[in-house]
Protein backbone atom coordinates (compact mmCIF):
# COMPACT_ATOMS: atom_id res chain seq x y z
CA UNK A 1 0.00 0.00 0.00
CA UNK A 2 2.77 2.34 1.03
CA UNK A 3 4.60 1.92 -2.32
CA UNK A 4 1.45 2.62 -4.39
CA UNK A 5 0.83 5.90 -2.52
CA UNK A 6 4.39 7.09 -3.18
CA UNK A 7 4.10 6.21 -6.87
CA UNK A 8 0.80 8.11 -7.10
CA UNK A 9 2.30 11.12 -5.31
CA UNK A 10 5.40 11.23 -7.46
CA UNK A 11 3.30 10.95 -10.63
CA UNK A 12 1.02 13.73 -9.41
CA UNK A 13 4.05 15.88 -8.51
CA UNK A 14 5.57 15.19 -11.91
CA UNK A 15 2.32 16.14 -13.72
CA UNK A 16 2.04 19.30 -11.61
CA UNK A 17 5.63 20.23 -12.47
CA UNK A 18 4.94 19.54 -16.13
CA UNK A 19 1.81 21.72 -16.04
CA UNK A 20 3.74 24.50 -14.27
CA UNK A 21 6.57 24.28 -16.84
CA UNK A 22 4.04 24.29 -19.69
CA UNK A 23 2.26 27.30 -18.21
CA UNK A 24 5.56 29.13 -17.66
CA UNK A 25 6.60 28.40 -21.26
CA UNK A 26 3.21 29.59 -22.56
CA UNK A 27 3.42 32.79 -20.48
CA UNK A 28 7.02 33.41 -21.59
CA UNK A 29 6.01 32.89 -25.23
CA UNK A 30 3.03 35.25 -24.83
CA UNK A 31 5.19 37.84 -23.07
CA UNK A 32 7.92 37.58 -25.72
CA UNK A 33 5.34 37.88 -28.51
CA UNK A 34 3.65 40.89 -26.86
CA UNK A 35 7.04 42.56 -26.37
CA UNK A 36 8.09 41.86 -29.99
CA UNK A 37 4.71 42.95 -31.37
CA UNK A 38 3.86 46.05 -29.32
CA UNK A 39 6.78 47.27 -27.21
CA UNK A 40 10.05 47.03 -29.15
CA UNK A 41 8.63 48.27 -32.51
CA UNK A 42 7.56 51.49 -30.72
CA UNK A 43 10.89 52.08 -28.88
CA UNK A 44 12.94 54.17 -31.30
CA UNK A 45 16.61 54.30 -30.31
CA UNK A 46 18.79 57.20 -31.41
CA UNK A 47 22.32 56.03 -32.19
CA UNK A 48 25.08 58.64 -32.50
CA UNK A 49 28.33 58.22 -34.39
CA UNK A 50 31.19 60.39 -35.60
CA UNK A 51 32.39 60.32 -39.19
CA UNK A 52 35.99 61.50 -39.22
CA UNK A 53 38.04 61.93 -42.41
CA UNK A 54 40.81 64.23 -43.72
CA UNK A 55 38.62 65.17 -46.73
CA UNK A 56 35.78 66.53 -44.59
CA UNK A 57 36.15 70.32 -44.97
CA UNK A 58 36.72 72.41 -41.84
CA UNK A 59 33.51 74.31 -42.60
CA UNK A 60 31.59 71.05 -42.00
CA UNK A 61 33.10 70.45 -38.54
CA UNK A 62 30.26 69.66 -36.15
CA UNK A 63 27.63 69.40 -38.90
CA UNK A 64 25.15 66.58 -38.23
CA UNK A 65 23.44 64.26 -40.67
CA UNK A 66 20.41 62.20 -39.69
CA UNK A 67 19.57 58.93 -41.43
CA UNK A 68 16.15 57.28 -41.24
CA UNK A 69 14.96 54.31 -43.25
CA UNK A 70 12.38 51.60 -43.96
CA UNK A 71 9.13 52.92 -42.55
CA UNK A 72 6.86 50.56 -44.50
CA UNK A 73 3.91 52.84 -43.77
CA UNK A 74 0.64 50.97 -43.91
CA UNK A 75 2.16 47.63 -42.90
CA UNK A 76 1.38 47.92 -39.18
CA UNK A 77 2.98 51.39 -39.18
CA UNK A 78 0.41 54.17 -38.77
CA UNK A 79 0.35 57.94 -39.20
CA UNK A 80 0.28 58.64 -35.46
CA UNK A 81 3.60 56.90 -34.89
CA UNK A 82 4.96 58.54 -38.06
CA UNK A 83 4.09 62.02 -36.74
CA UNK A 84 5.88 61.23 -33.46
CA UNK A 85 9.02 60.20 -35.38
CA UNK A 86 8.91 63.44 -37.42
CA UNK A 87 8.80 65.42 -34.15
CA UNK A 88 11.63 63.31 -32.72
CA UNK A 89 13.80 64.01 -35.81
CA UNK A 90 13.14 67.76 -35.63
CA UNK A 91 14.11 67.80 -31.93
CA UNK A 92 17.51 66.39 -32.92
CA UNK A 93 18.03 69.47 -35.17
CA UNK A 94 20.09 67.79 -37.92
CA UNK A 95 21.80 69.94 -40.57
CA UNK A 96 21.21 67.31 -43.23
CA UNK A 97 18.58 64.55 -43.51
CA UNK A 98 18.85 61.41 -45.64
CA UNK A 99 16.21 58.72 -46.18
CA UNK A 100 17.45 55.36 -47.47
CA UNK A 101 14.24 53.91 -48.93
CA UNK A 102 11.04 51.89 -48.35
CA UNK A 103 8.56 54.59 -47.35
CA UNK A 104 5.21 52.92 -48.12
CA UNK A 105 4.69 49.18 -47.88
CA UNK A 106 2.41 49.09 -50.95
CA UNK A 107 2.36 52.49 -52.60
CA UNK A 108 -0.64 51.97 -54.90
CA UNK A 109 -2.81 50.72 -52.03
CA UNK A 110 -1.85 53.39 -49.52
CA UNK A 111 -4.66 55.93 -48.96
CA UNK A 112 -2.85 58.69 -47.00
CA UNK A 113 -0.06 59.89 -49.31
CA UNK A 114 -1.10 63.54 -48.78
CA UNK A 115 -0.71 63.25 -45.01
CA UNK A 116 2.68 61.54 -45.41
CA UNK A 117 3.95 64.30 -47.73
CA UNK A 118 2.76 66.97 -45.26
CA UNK A 119 4.50 65.23 -42.36
CA UNK A 120 7.79 64.84 -44.28
CA UNK A 121 7.56 68.49 -45.36
CA UNK A 122 7.71 69.43 -41.65
CA UNK A 123 11.25 68.04 -41.40
CA UNK A 124 13.81 70.84 -41.14
CA UNK A 125 17.38 70.48 -42.41
CA UNK A 126 19.30 73.63 -43.47
CA UNK A 127 21.74 71.69 -45.70
CA UNK A 128 18.98 69.75 -47.47
CA UNK A 129 16.89 66.56 -47.47
CA UNK A 130 17.83 63.67 -49.78
CA UNK A 131 16.40 60.24 -50.49
CA UNK A 132 16.75 57.16 -52.68
CA UNK A 133 14.40 54.43 -53.87
CA UNK A 134 13.96 51.21 -51.91
CA UNK A 135 12.47 48.08 -53.45
CA UNK A 136 9.03 48.82 -51.95
CA UNK A 137 9.10 52.34 -53.43
CA UNK A 138 9.26 50.88 -56.94
CA UNK A 139 6.92 47.94 -56.32
CA UNK A 140 3.15 48.17 -56.92
CA UNK A 141 3.41 51.08 -59.40
CA UNK A 142 5.06 53.04 -56.63
CA UNK A 143 7.82 54.68 -58.71
CA UNK A 144 5.86 57.84 -59.60
CA UNK A 145 3.91 57.96 -56.32
CA UNK A 146 7.13 57.93 -54.28
CA UNK A 147 8.90 60.56 -56.40
CA UNK A 148 5.91 62.93 -56.36
CA UNK A 149 5.44 62.50 -52.62
CA UNK A 150 9.13 63.02 -51.73
CA UNK A 151 9.54 66.03 -54.00
CA UNK A 152 6.40 67.65 -52.56
CA UNK A 153 7.93 67.13 -49.11
CA UNK A 154 11.11 68.96 -50.16
CA UNK A 155 13.33 65.90 -50.62
CA UNK A 156 15.65 65.54 -53.58
CA UNK A 157 15.34 61.98 -54.92
CA UNK A 158 18.75 60.82 -56.11
CA UNK A 159 18.64 58.18 -58.86
CA UNK A 160 22.17 57.32 -60.06
CA UNK A 161 23.21 60.93 -59.46
CA UNK A 162 24.75 63.15 -56.82
CA UNK A 163 24.34 66.55 -55.22
CA UNK A 164 27.10 68.82 -53.93
CA UNK A 165 26.36 70.30 -50.53
CA UNK A 166 28.13 73.54 -49.77
CA UNK A 167 28.97 75.06 -46.44
CA UNK A 168 31.19 78.11 -46.71
CA UNK A 169 33.69 77.74 -49.55
CA UNK A 170 33.75 73.95 -49.55
CA UNK A 171 31.49 71.02 -50.42
CA UNK A 172 30.81 67.37 -49.73
CA UNK A 173 28.90 65.07 -52.11
CA UNK A 174 25.79 62.99 -51.45
CA UNK A 175 25.33 60.34 -54.14
CA UNK A 176 22.36 58.02 -54.53
CA UNK A 177 21.87 54.81 -56.50
CA UNK A 178 18.63 53.41 -57.86
CA UNK A 179 17.30 50.37 -56.01
CA UNK A 180 19.20 47.15 -56.71
CA UNK A 181 16.21 44.80 -56.70
CA UNK A 182 13.60 46.66 -58.78
CA UNK A 183 15.50 49.65 -60.17
CA UNK A 184 18.48 50.09 -62.48
CA UNK A 185 21.48 51.12 -60.40
CA UNK A 186 24.43 52.69 -62.22
CA UNK A 187 27.36 53.26 -59.90
CA UNK A 188 29.68 55.09 -62.29
CA UNK A 189 26.87 57.46 -63.33
CA UNK A 190 26.15 58.17 -59.67
CA UNK A 191 29.66 59.53 -59.06
CA UNK A 192 30.35 60.95 -62.50
CA UNK A 193 31.36 64.61 -62.18
CA UNK A 194 32.15 64.68 -58.48
CA UNK A 195 35.31 66.82 -58.16
CA UNK A 196 38.41 64.82 -57.12
CA UNK A 197 39.16 64.72 -53.35
CA UNK A 198 35.53 65.45 -52.40
CA UNK A 199 34.25 63.64 -49.31
CA UNK A 200 31.44 61.48 -50.72
CA UNK A 201 28.56 59.73 -48.95
CA UNK A 202 26.50 57.25 -50.99
CA UNK A 203 22.89 56.30 -50.22
CA UNK A 204 22.22 52.73 -51.39
CA UNK A 205 19.08 50.97 -50.11
CA UNK A 206 20.57 47.45 -50.08
CA UNK A 207 23.70 47.05 -47.93
CA UNK A 208 25.32 44.39 -50.14
CA UNK A 209 25.71 47.09 -52.80
CA UNK A 210 28.82 48.04 -50.81
CA UNK A 211 30.77 45.50 -52.88
CA UNK A 212 30.14 47.74 -55.93
CA UNK A 213 30.41 51.04 -54.06
CA UNK A 214 33.83 50.11 -52.62
CA UNK A 215 35.33 50.19 -56.15
CA UNK A 216 34.59 53.91 -56.48
CA UNK A 217 35.98 57.03 -54.76
CA UNK A 218 33.20 56.89 -52.14
CA UNK A 219 34.02 57.12 -48.45
CA UNK A 220 30.80 56.10 -46.70
CA UNK A 221 27.74 54.12 -47.75
CA UNK A 222 24.50 54.45 -45.79
CA UNK A 223 21.95 51.66 -46.24
CA UNK A 224 18.77 50.23 -44.75
CA UNK A 225 16.68 47.31 -46.09
CA UNK A 226 17.80 44.76 -43.48
CA UNK A 227 15.68 45.98 -40.53
CA UNK A 228 18.65 44.83 -38.44
CA UNK A 229 17.46 41.26 -38.96
CA UNK A 230 14.21 42.37 -37.26
CA UNK A 231 14.21 39.32 -34.96
CA UNK A 232 17.61 38.45 -33.48
CA UNK A 233 18.10 35.46 -31.23
CA UNK A 234 21.12 34.86 -28.97
CA UNK A 235 23.65 32.42 -30.52
CA UNK A 236 21.56 32.27 -33.72
CA UNK A 237 21.61 35.86 -34.99
CA UNK A 238 19.15 37.59 -37.31
CA UNK A 239 16.13 35.61 -38.54
CA UNK A 240 14.76 37.95 -41.21
CA UNK A 241 17.32 39.35 -43.64
CA UNK A 242 15.87 40.27 -47.04
CA UNK A 243 17.94 39.50 -50.18
CA UNK A 244 21.04 41.72 -50.54
CA UNK A 245 21.28 42.25 -46.78
CA UNK A 246 22.39 38.82 -45.63
CA UNK A 247 26.07 39.75 -45.54
CA UNK A 248 25.72 43.16 -43.85
CA UNK A 249 22.65 43.68 -41.67
CA UNK A 250 23.37 46.10 -38.80
CA UNK A 251 25.82 48.83 -37.84
CA UNK A 252 29.31 49.51 -39.22
CA UNK A 253 31.37 47.38 -41.62
CA UNK A 254 34.62 47.98 -43.49
CA UNK A 255 34.30 46.87 -47.11
CA UNK A 256 37.71 47.47 -48.67
CA UNK A 257 38.40 51.16 -48.08
CA UNK A 258 34.67 51.92 -47.74
CA UNK A 259 32.86 52.47 -44.44
CA UNK A 260 29.35 50.98 -44.55
CA UNK A 261 26.60 51.76 -42.06
CA UNK A 262 23.37 49.73 -42.02
CA UNK A 263 20.44 51.37 -40.25
CA UNK A 264 17.85 49.06 -38.61
CA UNK A 265 14.94 51.09 -40.02
CA UNK A 266 11.73 52.16 -38.30
CA UNK A 267 9.02 49.81 -39.57
CA UNK A 268 8.74 46.07 -40.10
CA UNK A 269 8.50 43.77 -43.11
CA UNK A 270 7.02 40.27 -43.51
CA UNK A 271 5.97 40.01 -39.84
CA UNK A 272 5.10 42.95 -37.55
CA UNK A 273 7.65 41.90 -34.92
CA UNK A 274 10.99 43.17 -33.63
CA UNK A 275 13.13 41.34 -31.10
CA UNK A 276 16.62 42.59 -30.08
CA UNK A 277 16.55 44.83 -33.18
CA UNK A 278 14.87 48.07 -32.04
CA UNK A 279 13.91 50.71 -34.63
CA UNK A 280 16.58 53.32 -35.15
CA UNK A 281 17.37 56.90 -36.06
CA UNK A 282 21.07 57.52 -36.66
CA UNK A 283 22.83 60.84 -36.14
CA UNK A 284 26.31 61.25 -37.65
CA UNK A 285 28.57 64.15 -36.63
CA UNK A 286 31.10 65.16 -39.26
CA UNK A 287 34.66 65.84 -38.14
CA UNK A 288 37.68 66.80 -40.24
CA UNK A 289 40.53 64.54 -39.12
Phi, psi and omega in degrees: 000313181305315182296320182296316179303312181300317180299316180299315181300312184294327179292318180298316179299317180299313180296321177298314179300317180299315180298317180298316180297316179299317179296315179299317180296318180296317180295318180297317179297315179298316181296316180297318180296314181300318179298312184290333183272318190249325190271299185299319179300339182264353182264091182280123177261141177258115178257138183241134180221159175250133172256114184243131181198143180300334182275354175287121183295151180302328181294343179265001181303127178085354177293144181242144178235128179254132176250130168229161192201159165048066177281322184052049180303136181101329179266080182066010179240112188261173183293329182296313179295323179299314179300321179297319179294320178301315178298318181298318179296314181298326178294333180281349176048055179288152175279333187218138179236133176233139177242126187256032166100164183066072181275304181252142182291314175223098190303316186286349179254001186270122188275348191247039184299326179301311182297323180293316179298318180296319180295313180295329179293337179287343181293131181251130177206104186302332181267000174117164180234127186229150180210163175230168176281138164257174181297323180288339179285335176271326186295156176058044181057030186279343188310308182286321181301313182297313182298313180300314183298311183294320181291324176295331180274002177087015177267143170266121180271117182265118178237100183054045181207176180222166174230142174265130181250120185258141171218113188069223184275351192241167184220155165241165181245138170247118179250153179218134179262159169289163181296142185282333185274315186239358178253199179230080182294144178220097188295317185291326178294323182300324184255356183298123178096358175287126181302144179304151178061033174258129177297124188235129177247127180253137173257116181226119186305310184270126184301324184293350172298346180303333180296326175281313184302324185294346179276352185249165179284063179243138187263323182223139170244130175251129183226170173226235169075324188277337188057023181064024184085344176063311173236115179245133180245140178305139179070348181251320180095201187287138182265331184239098175237111180299163178307145181070017169220023178283326185281316182235117186231349181196131172080205187270144172218149170259121179240098190061230178271005183267141172261122180251135172236128179249115181276142184283353178076176184249327182261198180229159175229157181065292176238147185277044185236148169223136181215116185057030176212063187296151178299155194218139162248137180243131177246121178253129172262132181269135181222124173292134181173000000 
